Each structure stands twice: as structure tokens, then as C-alpha cells.
């Protein structure tokens, strides 16, 4: 050291230079640590420095959307927020693929370009990214290098530092916290706060969090696009691929999900080797499922899970597994066995009560874990609660379910899920004797799930799965929903034939119900063909006296009665059914008694009045002796007794029977059951026959309104009713 006191030595590496005056004794201890881990203030090793975010002034979202369609109401609310003084937090939540980040990108651009705000963008998907991004925000707003280093090393509260500089910013700002799918990260560090100088926008999949209920926080649910706007997204991206109407078909098939629409449009616009039109693309979706949608991600960061419809939901499922809910994956896989239509919560109750065991499903889904798994899926916006016809249901997006179903391992897992879904569907069916309006509505909700379930039928579980779907068809017919039965039976019968064979008992039973529905819809010649084919197959496979064969005799008798010159053949088939059922099932069987009731409809039409009278009296007595009160066969016996008297012109005898039948049918089956409407027609015709047209006309007009609404104006019954109306009014 020189006389002037200046330091003449120089340190290098981890060396030290000490300067003093006077005599001093110096003792030095050296401890060497790996870079970034040296202790500060005598403590243990500190954390390595947080890697700085690449940018907080540019939204790091890959390719931004060219045009943001719809969202007008939300955009208006958010625009007002950034035009105001600040101090608000807005949370936009919804499932993956809805375009939450696209909305945030649009608002960011508006804030910077139109309102002169500083735009700050932070990836909040994990702790490291959030911390690095928020410290970069502090640096952008004026924090010094030393302050940032102290916060990064744990010597200073990082969130306090960030919000200090946000609160003292030289200009107003918009802070976007994108993909904040774990609100606990924001809560633990105190990262989410309000400031009078700016507005915070959070995008998240989490619908429910205590943070979203804090003062100053407004929540906004992001939903699917309206069909027109969804189709327009496709036209924006691929204007030459098809017409707006064709785009609507593709948009509907993709469930109006923005991510799927964006990928589909990109695929259609950038094909090289093939050039699909939108119509061809829609057909491919039907044939190959929505897996082809991800092909549109090529060249646009498609490796990222958030950019693929087949992977974006997995982020939420992985998060649920990390939170101790691996069962959520199994529950969503179970839901994927059914349709994207709402699933009544009552379908899941037998599993929650342990009445239906989900054996073989992995991860295991025991009864006591179903409720937490359900809540987890709701919280992560993978499903939503909806009300359908007064019934609480859960609903998941069709593309999501399709993607999840595609990821189920083949073999035992797929079979176990399919079997569980079939048994839960079976347990949800109304009682076989319940033909009320409530039962009819319940079956209408289950119909789509019965069809969807057939997709997972394979191998040894095929028969049980198909049998349950066929049972839904039969129950729906028995409640009088004939148009619904027709649509369902056609699909179930076709798939049953593919899986089990054309002459399997379940296939034949479904085709039998199909024939009944075709007949009820007024297509008599077509119904004859179906019933005759089923009868011949049953005679060949089961024999002439099998109960199913005898049932087919009665089924064929129905359309023959409506066809000119075929009533004698209808009578022979009806009698064959009765005689066989008496031998095989017994005189007191409900089926035998029902076939006897059907004969009452034929006898008056072929001039056998005396036999009609004798058979009608004996039948009603037998029904009252052998069957419970209000049994549907007893109601049918009285109904057709009165109808026969009407056909024979014996109106005074028919009136009390017709009125009793109408009252009983309404009480047991509800106001708009087809058999109730048939009884109403009977009363109107009896009154007209008695010359009381003023009483008959209002009943006929009421009947026409309901029949026209439920069957359509071209149905033969509706056409006939309108002819009656014209004649009676005249």
C-alpha cells in the first residue's frame, strides 16, 4: 500500500483485498460454492437466479388470431375497463380451446394502440414463469438491477417489489396473467392485486376459486361461438374451401370450439398434396373422428399441448392428478362412452352409491371418489352443470369427449369402461310399467347416449352393451314416443347387425320395434316388409311357437289391418298369436290378453259383430281377474271394446266406455301420450255419431293441434283428422 492510501493490490476469482491502517491481525477463511448457490447473510445455499422472461411487452401466444369473432358483450366490458381509471381485475374463464388467450391478445392490442397504456404480458401457467415474468414487469416499470437481484435471491419480497413499481408507474398499464390455471400460485405469493394505475386481466380454466370472489374482481365465463360466427372463422381462414353453408356444417360438427375451428381452417387453407373442400373435411371428421383436426397445427407451434385439441385437456387432467384426483381422468373417460348431450346426474348415482361397480377401470374410481372427481372436472371447466327439462345434468364438449375416447387404451380398459357405462345407462331407465310423460322425457334424454354407447362395443362385452341400447329403444316405444323410437331404432338395429349378426335375438328384437315405430308413423307397407322379415327369421331360428315368433305374428298383423284387402290375413295372424300364447304362456298371461284385445279391433271391420260382443265381455272380465288395476292391457281391452262399438255404429253403448278410457289413460299416461290422443279421438267420434257436433269439434281441433305438432302434417292420421274437421264443420 502506498503513502496515499490507495489500494495497490487487485483481486481475481474468489480472492479478496483488505485495506487497513495501523497494526491489524487478519484471519481469513475461504468456502467455495457452486455458482449461484453461495450463502448470503450466513444462511444456507440460495436458489439459483430466476431466468428472466424473454419479453413482457409482447404477447407470447404463437400466431395471434387475425380476426376475433363474436365476444361483443365481453369485449365491450373489457374495453370500458381499460378506458377507465383502473383498479379492476377481470377473470376470463372457460375450458381449453375457447379462445381466452385470443381475447386477452385483442385487449392487449387495444390497450396499447387505442388507449396508450403500457401492455404487460406474463405467462402464469407455473411458478417459475409467473415469478420470472412478474420480476420482469417490475424491471420494466423501473426497478433497479439490485432490487431485482435481491427479490430473485429471496432477500426481498418479490410480489411487494412488483406491485410497488406498478403502483408508481409513470403511465397507466394493462397486465395480462395468461393461463393462470392454478390459482394457488397467485394466492401463495400474493401476486394478484389491484392498483389505481392499471387493469389486470386473468385467463384461466378454473371456474371457481376464492381469489375470483375477492373485492374488485369480476368473472366472465367464455362460451362456444354462435354457429354463424363459428362458420365465419372457417371462412376467414379458408375462404376458397367452401360456401358459408358448408362452413356451418363443419362448424357444427366441431362443436363451435374456437381452437378446433382455427386448426381446421388452417388445415384447409394450407394443403399441398390434397385439396379438401369443407364438405369433404366434414365427411372425414365423421369417418376418422376429430383426430384429423390437429393436422392444422403444422408450422404454427403445433407441438405445444395448448395448440392441439387432442392434448389441451390433458393439461387439466394432469393438474387434477397432481392435486390428488387421478380419478377425474377415469370419470371423463366414462363420460366419453356416452354422447356429448347432457348426462343426467342420476346416471352417475348408482356408481356413487356403490350399486354399480366400475370394475377394471384405471385409475380406479371407487364410489367415494366419484363426487370429488366430478367437482374437479367442474372446477377445471372440463364439464359444466346444466339444466335440461328440469333435470340437473353434466355436459362436456363433443370434441373433448372424442379426444378423450381416442386416448383410452384398447383392450381391457376400453371394455371395462364400456361395460360400466352400459350398466349405468340400464340402471337409469324408468320402470318398465311407467309410460308417463316424465318417463318419456327421461328416455328422450337417454336416447343419444344409447347410440353413442355402441361405439365402444367390441369383443366379449358387445352383446351386453347392445342389449342395453336395444332396451332403451323398446322402452321409448312403450312410452309412445314413436318418432324418437324410429330415429333411435334404425341406428341401433344397424349397429346390432354389424356386431352380433342379422339373426341374433337382440338384432331381431330391435328390428321388431323398428317395424312397430314405422307402422305408428303411418308407413304401413314399409312396416309390413320389416315385420315379415323378422317373423321369417324368428320362425327359422327360434321355431314357430317361440314367444318372440308369436309376438312377430301380432306385429305383422298391425300394418296388414291398415292395408286394403289384408284384414283377413291380419285376423289369421292375430289368432295364431293368441293360440300359441295360450299354449306357451298361459291363458292369464298379459301378452295373451293383449293379443286378445287386439282382435277386438279387427273383428268389427270384417263383419263379425256377434263374436266381437262375446270376446269383448270375456276379455274385460279376464283382465280384471288376472291383472292389477290400471294395467295397460286392461286399459287397452276397454279402449278397443269402445272402439269396436264405435265402428259398429253403437254410439250410445260406446260413450261411457270411451269417456272412461280417456279419463283412465290421462290419469295413468299423461295428457299427450298417443294412446290418450287415440282415446280423445274416440270420444270426439262418438259425440259426432250422436249428433252432438258442437261438443265434438273442440275436441277434434285440440287433437289436430297435438297430432300435427308431434307427428307432422303429412302423417296419415293428421290428414284423416283434417278431413273429419272439414266434414264435421260442413
Order of alpha helices (4+ residues) and beta strands (2+ residues): alpha-beta-alpha-beta-alpha-alpha-alpha-beta-alpha-beta-beta-alpha-alpha-alpha-alpha-alpha-alpha-beta-alpha-alpha-beta-beta-alpha-alpha-alpha-alpha-alpha-alpha-alpha-alpha-alpha-alpha-alpha-alpha-alpha-alpha-alpha-alpha
